[in-house]
Amino acid sequence: MGRVFRLSPVLIALIISAPSQANEPKLEGTFKDWTTYSRDAGGDKSCYAITKAKTKSPSSVQHGDIYFMVSNWRSGVATEQPSFLASFDLNSNIAPEASVGSKKTVFYTAKNEAFIDDSADEKSLVKAMRDGSTMRMKARSQRGTDLSYSFSLSGVTAALKKAKDACR
């Protein structure tokens, strides 16, 4: 059964956007292609590993910044929750899909973000990420453009460990 709580689009934007000085994210470490941050979030603490897409296709489209993130919350509301974040709205009728090797995981969209509905699928994807070298993400924009991205998984294991440790 899927989790009831999901990080809101506004909250994710706050996590990765330029912060106010009072609530600036703390850099916890950089691990090859992944970076880990922590941040106070309304009496809770969020810790996340994040990376930018290495490749974006088709090249004729302006993609903006494309991220993949794995989040933890000290309260336990989320533990190693993967999410995909685009700079544009995703088509809600076509499910985005991540693949690591032969392991495929379907996401659901929430405006410019995508999440996994089932916690067992989240865990399975994160395990595949630890074991893999590249993750590919396919999605369709709200305008109907088919898109694909690749993310390096180099450093993901160390970044995920740091994100978990930082939220203990």
Secondary structure, 3 states (H helix, E strand, C coil): CECCCCCCHHHHHHHHCCCCHHHCCEEEEEECCEEEEEEEECCEEEEEEEEECCEEECCCCCCCCCEEEEEEECCCCCCCEEEEECCCCECCCCCCEEEECCEEEECEEECCEEECCEHHHHHHHHHHHHHCCEEEEEEEECCCCEEEEEEECCCHHHHHHHHHHHCC
